[in-house]
Amino acid sequence: MTKVVILRCDSAAKTCPGVGCIAAALNKKDTFKDYENVELLAVITCGGCPGRLGLSQIKQLIEKNGAEVVHFATCMTAFKPKCRYAEEMKEEIEKMGAKVVMGSHF
């Protein structure tokens, strides 16, 4: 079972309930289609620019809960304006030992 975290944009989370991201994960659709089994550990926000709070939470999820993959929600990767901190956060998460997937649903 692959342990997954979805990272959402804090600003977008004020108007989006995250239904598309959660449904894609639970139904193994879109960017989740290649997993045999998905354990959705958490759906969190970045905490606001520049994402430090989200990185802190992800570090805890990796260390304490064995998170293996972090999916950046579509709101961070495809909508305009795109998150200007996404690449930097991706690099930091990979240094923590988790894989990063850019996007959640189409």
ZIHU-V8764 format. One record per run of one state. SS is the DSSP state (H for helix, E for strand, C for the rest). FROM is the first residue (numbers start at 0). LEN is the number of residues. Records with the same first field share a line. If there is no record, write none. Layout:
SS = FROM-LEN  FROM-LEN
This chain:
C = 0-1  8-3  14-4  26-3  32-5  45-6  65-3  72-1  77-8  96-2  102-4
E = 1-7  37-8  68-4  98-4
H = 11-3  18-8  29-3  51-14  73-4  85-11
